[in-house]
């Protein structure tokens, strides 16, 4: 016999089954929506980089300098004055350094086609010497065949010989040399063409930093009081304060380490007589802000500098060996000891992140990729929903 309760117990699974089916149907749609949102975000970051790049860089610098502005505000220094003083204090030394390095940078930009031509001439000599070996082999074979077949070979030698074919090695050498020369010229033209755009974006970034430092805190407080519920305001303010503190600590520490690396490398190169040692020291210190990728470019750059100064000899490897030794000491001992476990990042995730931002925004994307990942990691660590992603990012190698 069935009772009313029994009927309800029989009908209850029938009512719950459609809800389970709806949940199963919503889960794939939710995943697809997330992937579409990620693709749309990548599309926007790539095609709007001229607009977003100065804004993101300015936001990072504003987060870095905001604690200093707050400290100066407690000392009764107005925000406008403190922001201008900080920008001048940071931008002044960099401006003087850029003026000092302008002449050697222009010299290397002018010498780039000459260096490429010199290297291609040496490459042609190497390919030409390798092409002479088959020619000598052919002449030796003709002499031996003439000794074996007396009359027939003598009659053939009296006839005018056809012009020898051009060896394929010479053609390949010429094509390689032309490509190297063309690549050097294209690189110089690309650098010259990108200079006005870089200057415009730099000025835009400085103006944005100034306005963010002056008017940003008041705008943030207005946003908190207008849009954030009262029970979440304290946690949001605490999150932004934590990101500011940790990001300032990270960038400050890494900047000191990279400055020490550049200074040590430049001094070592100057002691062994490498030309423009200050330029190479500044460049390797700047490139070291991009882990793994920056040192590779630095070694390639110093390899070309050694070849340009010493030629294709063993001494040309001296600059890159000096830099490799100093960078290995910094990467294996100094940075892990100073930063510790607070900024631990998985190498595989980090290199993929660098490649993505390098594809999106070029050299600027590579330089700001790690600070962006640190900000995302700090923000995700304060949220329960994304705590597992933080554990994934911090996975040991």
N, C-alpha and C positions, 0 to 999 in steps of 0.2 A: 504494500500500500504506500501511496505517496501522500505526504502531508504538504501543508502550505510552506513549511520550512524546507521540506524536501524539494518542492517545486522551485523555491528561490535558490537553493543550492545547485539545482540543475541549470537554472537560467543564468546564474552568476558567471560561469565560464564563457557562456555565449556573449555576454555583455563585455567581458574583459578582452576577448580575442581581438576585436577590431581596434582597441586601443593599443595593443601590442603591435598589431600590424601597422598602425599609423606611426608608432615610434620607430619601427624598422624602416618605414618609408622616409621619415624625416631625417634619419641619420645620414644616409648617402647624400641627400640634398644639402644638408648642412656642410658636409665635407666638400662637396663640389663648390658650394658658395664660398667657402674659405679659400679654396685654390683659385677661384676666379678673382676674389678680392686681392690675393697675393700677386697674381699676374697683372691686374690693373695697377697695383702699387708699383711694381717694377716698371711697367710701361710709363707711368707718370714720372717716376724718378729719372728714367732715361731721357725722355723727350722734353722734360722741363728742367733739365740740369742747370741751364744758364740762369734760371730764376731761383731754384731751390739750393744750389750749391753755396752761394754767399749767405743765404739765410741760415742754413744748417751750421756752417762754420761760425757765423756770428753767434748763434745760440750756444754752441760749445764754449766759445770764448767768454760769453756773458755768464754762463754757469761757472766758469773757472774764476772769473774776476769778481763776481757778486759778493762772495764773503769778504774780500778786501774792501770793497766799497761800503759794505755794512760796518766793518770795523772803523773806517774813516768817518762814517756818519756818526758813530758813537763819540768820536772826538770832535764833533761839531764842525766837520768839514762838509759843505754841501755836496750833493751827489754829482752835480754838473762838474764842479771843480775836481772832485776825486776821480771821476771817470776820465776827464781830460788828462789829469796827471798820470793815471795808470797807463793810458794808451801811449802817451809820450814816453813814459819810462820803459815800456816794452818795445814800442816801435822805433824809438831813437837809436838804440844800439844796433838794431837790425838794419836800419837805414844806413848808418855809417858803415856797417859791415858790407852791405850791398854795394855802396859806392866804392869801397876798397876792392871788392872782388869784381867790379864791372870791367876793369881793364883786362885782367887775365881771362875772364869769361869771353870777352870779345875777341881776344887773341886766339883762344882755342876754337871759337866759332869760325874765325877766318882761316885757321890752320886745318880745319877739318877736311876740306877738299884736298889740301896738299898732303895731309897724312894719309888719306885714303888712296891718293894717287901713288904715294911712295910705297905703301903696302902692296898695292896692286902691281907695281913694277917689280917688287921683290917676288911676288907671286908668279909673275910672268917669267922671271928668271928661273924659278924652281920648275915651272912647267916646261920651259924651254930646255932645261938640262935633262929633264926626264924624257923629252921627245927626241933628244939626240941619241939616246941608247938604241931605239929601233932603227934609226938611220945607219948607225955603225953596224948593226947586225945585218942589214940588207946588203951593205957594201962588202962585208966579209963573205956573205953567201955568193955574191956575184964573182968575187975573185976565186973562190973555191970551185964554182961551176966552170969558170974559164979554164982553170987548170985541168979539169976533167975532160971536157968536150972541146978538143983543140980547134979544129977548123970551123965547126958550126958556130962556136961562141965568138971566134975572131971575126967572122963575117957579120954577126949581129952587132958587134961592138963598133964596126965601121959605120953603120947606119946612124943617123942623128937620133939621139935619145929623146923621148918625149919629156916635157917638163915634169919634175917630180910633183906628185900631189901634195897639197898642203896638209900637214898632219892634223889630225883631229884634236890633238892636245893644244896646238896653237889656237885653234878656233875656240876651244873651251876656255883657254886662258884669257883670250880677248873678251869673251862674253862675261867671264867672272869679273875681270877688271872693270869693264864698262858698268856692270851692275853695282859694284862697290862704289865707283865714282858717282854714279847716279843716286845711290842711296845716301851718300854723304851730302850731296847737294840738296836732295829732298829734305833731309833732316834739318839742314841749316835754314832752308826756306820755311819749313813748318814752324821752327822756333821763332823766326822773325815775324811770321804772320800771326802767331798766337800772342805775341808780346802786348799789343794794344788791348786785346780782350782781357788778358791777365791783369793789366793795370786797372782797367775799368772795374773788373770784379773785385780787385783788392780795395779800391776806394769805396765801392758799395759795401763791402764787408766791414770796413772801418766805421763807416757812418751807421750801419746797423748795430754794431757793437756799442757805439756811443749812445744811441737812442735806447737800446735795451738796458744798458746799465742805469740810465737816468730815469726812464719811464716804465721799465719792465716790472719792478717790484710792486708799484702801485696798481698797475694793470692786473698783475697776478692776484693781489689781494682782492680786487674788485671781482675777478672771476670766481674766486673761492666763495665769497659771500653771496654772489648772485646765483651761481649754478650748482654748487656743491651742497648737499644736505648738511645740516648742522652736526650730525653724528659722525660725518666723514671728513670734516674740515681739518681737524687736528692731524689725522693720519695723512692727508694729502700734503699739508704743509711740512710734516715731518719727513715724508718721502722726498720732496724736492730738496729739503735741507740736507738729507743724507746723500743724495746724488751730488749736490754741490760740493760737500765736504770730501767725499771719496774721489770724485773726479779731479778736484783740485790737488788732492794728495797724490793721485796716480800720475797726472800730467806733470806736476812739479817734480816728482821723483824721476820719472822717465826723462824729462828734459835735462835734469842734472846729469844723469847717467850718459845720455847721448852727447851732451856737451863735453863731458870728460872723455868720451870715446873719440870725438872729433878732434879735441885738443891734443890727445895723446898720439893719434894717428898723424895729424899734421906735423907735430914736433918730431916724430920718428922719421917721417918722410923728408923733413927739412935737414935732419942730421945726416942722412945718407945722400943728400944732394939732388933730390927729386924736384923738378921745377914746379912752381905754383903749389907748394905744399899746403898753404893756407886754404886755397880753393878746394883741394881734395879733402882736407880735414872737415871743412864746413859741409861739403856735400855728403860725406859718409855719415856725419852726425845727423844730418837731416833725413837721410835715407833710412837710418836705423829706427825711425818711428814706425816703419812698416816691417814687422818681424818676418824673417825668412826671405821675403821678396826683396827688401831693401839691401841686405848684405850681398845678395846675388848681383844686383845691379851695381853695387859699389865695387865688387871684385871685377866685373866686366869693364867698368870705367877705368879702374887703375891698371888693368891689363892693357887697354888701349894707350893709356898715358905712358906706361913703360915701353911699349913697342914704338911709340912716337919719339921718345927721348933716346932710347938705346938701340933700337932696331931689333931684328929677330935673333937675338942672342940670349944666353942664359940670364944675363943681368936684367933683362926686361921683366922678369918675373919677380924681382925684388920688391917693388911697391905692393903688389897684390899679396905676396907672402907676409909682408909686415902687417898689412891690414887684416889678413885672415887670422894671424896669431893674436892680435889685440882683440879682434871681435870675438874670437873663440873664448878668450879669457873673460870677456865681459858677459857673453851669453851663458856660459856654463857656471860662473861663480858669482859675479857681481850682481847681476839682475835678480837671480833667484834668492840671493842672500838679503837684498834690500827690500824687494817687494814681498817676499814670503809667499804664503798661501792665500792671501786676501784677494789677489788678482789672478788666480789660477785659471787658465783657459786651455781647453783641449787643442793640441796642435792641428789636428785634421779640421776641426770646425773653424779654427782661426784662419787657416790657409784658404779654405773655401770661401769664407767671409771676405778675405782680402781680394780674391779673384772676382767675386761678385761686384764689389765696390770699385775695383779697378776697371771692370767692364762698364760700369754705370757712369762713373765720373772721372776716370783716368787717374792721373797722379794724385790729384786732390782727394779722390775717393780712397785711394790706398793709404794716404796719410791720416785721414780721419776715421778709418774703418775701426781701428782698435778702440779709440775713445767712445765711438758710438756703441760698440759691443759692450764695453764696460758700463755705459749708461743703461743699456737694455738689461744687462745682467743685474744691476743694482735695483732697477725698477721691478723686474720679474721676481727677485728674491723677496720683496715685500708683499707679493700677492700670492695667495694660497693656490690659485688656479694654475699658476705658471712655475711653481716651486720645483716641479720635476724637470722642467727645461733647464733650470739653473744647475741642477745636479748633472744633467747631461753635458752642459757646457763645461763644467768643472771636472769632467772625467779625466783621470790621469792618463798620460801617454803609456 
